[in-house]
Amino acid sequence: MSKLFSPLVALVLLATGPSSSALAQPAGMTPHTGGPSGNFLGPPQGTVGDFLGDWKLTWDGHIDSRCPCHGRLTISVAENGDLVGYWDSKEGLVVLRGSVGFDQNVWTGTFEQPDSNADFPLHGHFRLEARGEGAALSGSYQPEGTTLPFRWSGTR
């Protein structure tokens, strides 16, 4: 019986070795086809050009700011290939810098008011999404030190 037991043990050990992980995967389960987010990596949904140009911008602010406010946002391509925007706010010119995501319809980055003489100059993070083939923008911005973001949107 020991002669029969040895080949059987060897077969069981071989089946439970490191190569058996594929056998342990549940039926119907396959690896996802997307990137880190699990989204399908198809062709981009937009183009960087959808962001470029002048926008009529409307934004919300804190209670004391008497908003919704209106202004202008001009977006162009920086020397490093990222986008740069100039937002005319009632507090002065604010510069936005950031990159466009893989789908090329979301622009995220940071903003700052570089020439401010205020003790606490305006700076933080933003997100803008191009909608309707570059006809509209929507998103949010969040000044540093605030808990909730504020909405903003733009039209051509």
Helices and strands as residue ranges (DSSP letters): H 2-15, G 18-22, G 48-50, E 53-59, G 63-65, E 69-77, E 83-89, E 92-100, E 106-112, E 123-131, E 136-143, E 150-155
